[in-house]
């Protein structure tokens, strides 16, 4: 059983979430807390496996509580936040502090069944997640290593997918990218509004430009485009350029945006000119798409288990044989740069097998 403590100042929200979660045999709601001070005492007494946390509460806000919790009593935390631009900024801060996942709170109609599946999946993933707090230092846009690396960028594109734990992983990946890196397309499982705040955060700390993608954007060197929450991102070839299309459509692997949707189009449109990277995340989204990229002669990377918060997505890709290399997160940016700069690597036979 996964023991869950619900921390929210709304009695109605606590009641609705408790009723929804109690429908699942592997989850036990051991209590609720109206504010962080009550939560503190119940954590010590009830020893929950996972906490759901509201960010706007009396006496102490959720971010302050999360910071103290991760420092003194680290536990997996799923933030349940209202869907507003202001709360999305706080949600990104919560992920930086160590929260495992952020999902939307039920709306004004409290349509909890609409979010029940995502909440349950997030709690299950959080119960297995590696919990740690990571702070990413902003990049020096002019003096950081790799600023003047000569890269082969003609007709190249990089596609990245992630879910649980992915916000910090993407930060670590992009912050090491030089200004002349080929265009980067990123799918991170995240709700509407949150992706814009996430892109803004990344743009403030990375050397390259990072922004939320819009339909028709061109993938150009030095630019990373983040798929907007609630919509799929696809790649199309337009003459000598790559463009992204932002579209509605059914969920894939219960996700929109879906990593598989992006990766399959990258495999078709870019082939051997692409690099695919599948990072930490629950489920299997992106595994088949990464295999399609490898089969089209792209170079593909899966994050290794030791550095993944949740090894679901990259693990499934490894099982399928979709990854040319399985690497620690700290090594992925360097490997991409080396490959684009033409440096020889130790496993030459492996590189040729993956479409050098």
N, C-alpha and C positions, 0 to 999 in steps of 0.2 A: 504493500500500500504506500502511496505517495501522500504524505501528510502535508496539508496546505493551510496556511494562515492567511486570511483575507484582511488587508489593511486598507480601510476606506471610511471616510467620515459619514457617508450616506448609509443609513440603515437599510434603505430600499435596495441599493446596489449590493450590499453585503448579503441580503436575503436572496436576491435574484441569482447572484453568482454561486452562492451556497447550494441553491436548489439545482442549478444547472450542473455543477461539478459533482453533486451527489448522485447523479444518474450513472456515473461511471464507476465500475467495480474496483478499479485500481487506484482511485483517488478518494481520500478521506479529508474533509474539511474539519480540522481540529479546533477551529475557533475564528473569531473575527475581532478586529480592533478598530476603535474609532479614531485613534491618532497614534503617532509614533511612541508616545510614552506608555500607552497601554500595550502597544505591540512589543515594546522592549521587554516588559514583564512576561508576556505570553510566550515570547520566543524562548526565554530561559526556562519557563515551566513546561511548555508543550513540545519544544524541540521539533519544529516543523522541518520538512525537507525542502519546501519551496514557499516563498511568500509572494502574494500578489499585492502590488503597491500602487495606491493613488498618489499623485504628485501634489495635489492641492488639498491640504488638510490644516486644521487649526493647531495652534500651539507650536508645531514644528512642521515645515514643509517637507515633502517627500524627498527632495534632493538632499537636504541637510541630513535627514535620517539615513538615506542610502549611503552617504559618505561615511557616516559614523559606523554603520553596520558593516560595510566592507572593510573598514579598518580594524574593528575590534571583534566582530563575530560574523565572518563572511558566510553568506548563504545565497543560494540561487534565488534571484528576484525576477519576477515577470511584472513589468509596469503595465497597468491598465489605465490608459489615459484618454481623456476626451479628445475628439477629433477637431482641433483648432490649430491655427498657425502658431499661437503663443505656446500651447501645450506641446506642439511638435518640437520646438526648440528645447524645452525642458526635457522632453523624451530623449533627444539626442545627447543631452548632458547626462541623463541617467545611464545611457549605454556606455558613455565614456567612464562613468564612475564604477561600472561593473555589472549593471543589470544585464541579464541574459537575453531578454526579449522585450519588445514593446508591442502591445496590441491595443485596438480601439475599445473604449468603454461602450457599453450599449447606449444607443441614442435616447432621445427624449421619450420614445415609445418603449424603451427598455426591451428591445427585441433581442434578448439574450441568445436565443437559438441561432441567430445569424452569426454570432461570434463564438458560440460554444465550441465548435470544432477546432478553430484556431487557438482558443484559450487552452483547451485540453492538450492539443499537440505541443503547445509552448510549455505547459507545465511538465509534461512527460519529458520533453527535451531538457528542460531546466534541471530536472531531477538527476539527469545523467551528465550534466555539463560540468566542465572544469571552471571553477569560479576564481577569478583573479581580477584585480584592478590594474589597468594599464593606462599610463599617461603618454601621449605622443607629443614629442617636441616639434614645434613648427620648423619647417625647412627654411634655410637661408637661400633665397632665390638666386643668389649670385655666386656664393662661395661653397655651397654644399657639394660633396663628392658627386661626380657624374654630370656636373653642369655642362661641360664641354665635350662629352663623349661623342665620338663620331659613330652614327648609327645608320644602318640601312633601313630607310623609312619608306621608300617608294612602294606604293600599293600595299603597304602593310596595315594591319589593324589588330588590336588586342581586345579580346572579349573576356569579361570577368563575371563570375556568378557567385553569390553567397547568400546565406540565410542567418540562422542563429549564430551569434558571435561575429557576424560578418562586418559590422560597422567598424570595429577596431581593426580587424584584419585588412579591410580595404584601406583604412587610413595608413597602416604600416606599409602596404604595398605601394600606394600612390605617392606617399611622401618622399620616397626614394627615386621617383622617376624624373629624369632630366627633361629640360624644356623641349627637346627635339624628339621625344618619344612619339611613336606613331599614335594615331587616335585610339582612345580607349573607350570601350562601351561597357557599362556596369549595370548588372541587375542585382539589386539587393531586395530581398523580400521585406517590404515596408509599406505601411498604409499611405493613402493620399495625404498631402501636406507634409508628411514627415520627410519624404525624399527631397523636397526643396530645402528644408532646414539642414538635412544631411549634406547636400551638395554645397550649401553655403559654408558650412563648417569646414569641409574638405578644402574648399577654395581658399580659405583663410590660412591654412597651414601648409599647403603644398606648393611646390615650385610651379607646377603646371596649372592651367585653368581648369576648374571643375564646375559644372553647372547641371541643372536638371535638363534633360533632353526635351526638345520640341520637335514636332513632326517636320521633317525636311532638313534637319540639322546635318551638316557635313562633318564627317569624322576626319579631323585634320591633326597634324602633329602638335603636341603640347596641349591637347584638349581631352578631358575625360567627360563623357556624357552619362549621367545617371538616369536610368529608366524611371519615369514618374510612377508613383504609387497608384495602383488601380488600373494600369494600362500596360499592354505588352509593347516591347521595343523590338523591332526587326531591322535587319541590314539589307540595303539594296545597293546595287552598283548603278551609278549614273555617269556614263562616260568614263573618265579617268578618275572619278571620285566615288567614295562611299557615302551614302546618306542613310539616316535612320528614319524609319516610319514608326509613328506612335499610333497604336490601334487598340480598339476595344476587342472583345472576343471572350470566349469561354475560358474559365480558369483551367490551367494545366498543372497537374500535381497539386491541386487546391490553391494555386497561386496565380496572381496577376499583379505585377509582371512575373513571367516565368523565365527561368534561365534556359530551359530547353528550347523555348520559342526563339530566343536570341541565338543560341548556339547553332541550331539547325540552319538558320538563315545565313549565319557567318560561314558555316561549312559549304553551303551552296554558292554563295556570292564571292567569298574570298579564298577558299581552298587553302593551298599551301602558303598563301601570303598572310595567314592568320596565326595568332597565338591564342590558345584558350587556357583559362585559369579557373579552376573550381575550388572555392574556399569552403571553410567551415559552414555547417548548416544541417538542420534535421531533414529527413526525408531523402528523396532520390532525384529531385529536380536538377537537371543539368547533366546527369550521368550519361544518358543516351545521346544528348546533344554533343557532349564532349567526345563520345565515341564517333559520332558522325564527323566531327572536326578532324579527329585523328585519321579516320578513313579517307578523308579528303586531302591528306598530307600536311595538315596543320601540325604545329608543335603544341603539345598539350601538357598541362601541369595540374596535379591534384595536391592540395595541402595534406601533409602527413597527419597521422592520428595524434601524435604527441603534442603538436602545436594547435590542434583544432579544439575549439570549445565543444563542438559536437561533430563527430566524425561521420555523420550520416551521408551527406551528399558526396564528399570526396571519397568516402569509403565505398559507396556504390559504384562510383566511376572506376576505382581501382579494380573492383571485382569484375567489371565488364572488360577490363583491359583497355580502358579509354585514355589512360594517362601515360604519356611517354616518360614522365618523371613524377615521382612523389617526393615532395620537398618540404622541409620546415618553412613556416611562414617567413622567417627572417632571411631565407635564401632565395625566395622567389623573384623579387625585384632584380637582384644581381644576376640571376640566371637569364632573365629576359633581356637585360642589357647586354650581357655577354653574347647571347645568341644574335642579337641585332647588330652588334659591333663586329661580328665575324670571328670572335675569339674561339679557338679550339677548346673543346671540353674533353674530359677524360673518357666518357663513354661514347666514342665516335660511332661505334656500331649501332648504339641505341639512337643516336641522333639521325643517322641515315635511315633507320627503320621508321622514324617518325617524320620523315619528309623534310630533311634539311634543304 
